[in-house]
């Protein structure tokens, strides 16, 4: 036994190959170099075949190539690998065999037809599926190329650095590893066959989805013409048959069928573009938006795949093979991209929503002095209603009810109060920013289209912003100076007639809640700003939905209503619905948000509430009367100061959120803000009074004039 155990060789020498393997075996803290890895794995025909994991060597190699700071990197250099393979012919041969063994017979048509393309028109389901796949990726069968790519290129930024590899180095690797042409044969399970299968599948899916009723409804202009999708599908199938049956297995760029396919592809793209463009006329639902988006993505995928069938020069064979490999990696890396999916899916919907809010926002932008003082009067009307609502809320707080009961009572008080303000044509100041932000962005967009980037569009935007700001300012003033005396008068009348001071036990809370340093007034003001933004979104969403579903036309032509009320009254009802319903729903939900958040906070054990400038003014009056005016000067100061802070935060939050949505919906870069801010500041220094009082005698900006004239025509 002792003889068998004695295996040490004190006088023996190790070969270079054994030394390298031992060094790699014991090297646990640092990564091997390219030469060490390739030498240890591919020095002979058995070294890589004896490994339990076939992909281990390739995964390790990619990890060595993968740069640490991808986004800052300009290029990825593979020269070290290329030089080693040139100098070590045996390693190059074994590495080539190894790569070909991994790729042999691997199917990839599903990557080309499905990866990074919207799979389900249900937006929420698609988002959940992609998020889940990010944490627990879907693993296909091992006989597919998708499995290999999932194991090797698993980092989310792999597609970025792959694209930064120099094309000449990729060409050298392609030659060194002796890859065969993808056009050698079109038999089953070959690269060309998988490519043709994917393209055929994409065209069939596009053709079927484009014929759906909801999609066709968006483009009535194509009703009298043959669908380009069917013709596109037939032409591409014919090209596929020619390639399979020919000796070359590719087509030349001067092929007539290829030219026809390109023409039909452009017609299909025009169909989708027209459908998206008509959304402003007919409205659009999220489901139709997703259908059109999927068709657009599939057309774009075919736009990149069709050129792979074309070979003009001999070097195109190698270039197309490399391009196919890069596209497969790229598509597979981006298949679970959540941010891009949400961005593409919501852009058009947000555009249509902000279109409605932009048109509504025009009514909140004053230009002349008469419009300015009209805004002041309507704001006073809004303050009158809010003053009454403040008193009602204090009375409702004394009702013995559960959290849900108080949430319901407060919500109904807010909701019906806001609806009354809206129907009477009064103004609630903080509802303006969510509407006017979209109008400002539309003016900026109009200026870019009509005058160009080097024009006075930023100056025009600054002038319009000054009008928005002063309109908001006078609305604040009107709300505040009316809500205060109405609340004070109301609580005095109740005390005078019933001998009961309703704020006697609540005055301290009413006043402390206004202070930005003694309470969470700033946070609560920000919450109110978010709700103001959401109410604007709801208004635009309802208007877009009703337009798409033709609700106005349905009411106007409803046979039962026409028989009961007559055609004229039914038409008036339809017009009233079209004009008012979106605003009513928006104000109703704004009231629900405002009234229920406090009870939700109590239920969750969180300090959640809302602070609104107009209600803050009314609560200051109630608090003063409840304390019999016996409060400290500091409490009075912080109460008055808090009203201004609350109004500022209300405005900033709702306006910022709405501005961001408007920028995003129109695909305007946020870098525009730099020029916009500079222009506003310049205009403020030149004419500061215009931000608080109308001073312009006429419209001085061509952009603003064009914008307003366009809106009047619409």
WOWO-V491940 format. One record per helix or strand. SS is the DSSP state (h for helix, s for strand). FROM is the first residue (numbers start at 1). TO is the last residue. If there is no record, write none. Layout:
SS_FROM_TO, SS_FROM_TO
//
This chain:
h_2_5, h_16_26, h_34_42, h_56_65, s_76_76, h_79_87, h_89_103, s_107_107, h_109_114, h_123_135, s_144_144, h_145_152, h_158_163, s_165_165, h_167_176, h_191_210, h_213_216, h_220_222, h_228_245, s_251_251, h_256_277, h_279_282, h_286_309, s_310_310, h_315_333, h_338_364, h_369_397, h_403_423, h_429_451, h_457_498, h_507_512, h_521_548, h_551_556, h_559_565, h_567_604, h_613_626, h_633_665, h_672_686, h_688_691, h_702_713
//
